[in-house]
Amino acid sequence: MSQTTTDPKQQAHDLIDQMTAEQAAAVVGVFKLMLDPVDPLERALVNARYVDEPPSEDEVSAIAEARVSLARGEGISNEGIAAQKTD
């Protein structure tokens, strides 16, 4: 696929024209979040760059520790998180 324009909006239009309806629907959701996010976290997630590197030893250890904690039932339920969000 060769792009003949340097205008980002035109490039976006050209790419969207090549998408299936399902792909376009997914992109529309991302566009809506970028333009009118519900909260700052959603904006940050939409704008976050993908990190293509393996996790550090500390991160691997923290993930393992969290999984053990969840296995012991020490996690917070979805209802608990929802209750915290409304407080």
N, C-alpha and C positions, 0 to 999 in steps of 0.2 A: 504494500500500500504506500504510494508516494504522495506526500503532501506538497502541493504547489503554492500554498499560501503560508505566510508567517503569522496571520491573524488568528489568535487562539480561539476566538468565538467561531470563526469560519471552520477551523479545524474540528472543533467540537461538533458543529452541525454536520460536517462531512462524516465523522465517525458515527454519529447517531444514525445517519441515513443507512449505514451498513449493518446496523444491529437488528436482531430479532425483536419482536414485541416484548418478550420476556426480559431481554437484556436492557431494552429501553426503560421498562418499568423499574428495574433495579436502579438505573442511573437517575431516574426522576426522583426516587426517594433520597438519594445522596444529594442531588441538587437542592431539594427542599430543605434538608438539614443545613446545608451550607448557607442558604439564603435566609432562613427563619428558624434557627435552632431553638428547641424548647429550653435548653439550659446550657451553661458554659461547658459542661462535660461533653455533651453531644457535639458542640462546635469543635472541641479539642480532638475528639475521636475522628471526626470527619477530616480534620486537617492534619492529623498525625501521619508522619511518614512511616512506612513499613520498614522495620529493622530486620535485615536479612543476615543475622549473625547468631551463632549458638548462644544459649544462656550461659552466664558465668557460673562458676562453682557455687558462689553465694546464692545466686538465683535458684539453681537446681536444689540446693539445700533448703531454701525457704519454701519452695514448692512442695518438696517432700514432707517438710514439717507441717505445712498447711493440710496436706492430704491426710496425714496421720491424725491431726486435730479433728478434721471433718469425720473421719472414721470413728472417732470416739464420741461423735455427736455434739461437738463443741461449736459447730457452725451456727450461723444466724439464718433462720428460715426466711422465705420470701415474704411471709406475713410480717415477720419482725422488721425486715428492712422497710417494708411499706409503712409500718407504724412509725418508724424513725423518720421517714421522709415527711410525714404529715405533722410531726411535732414542731 
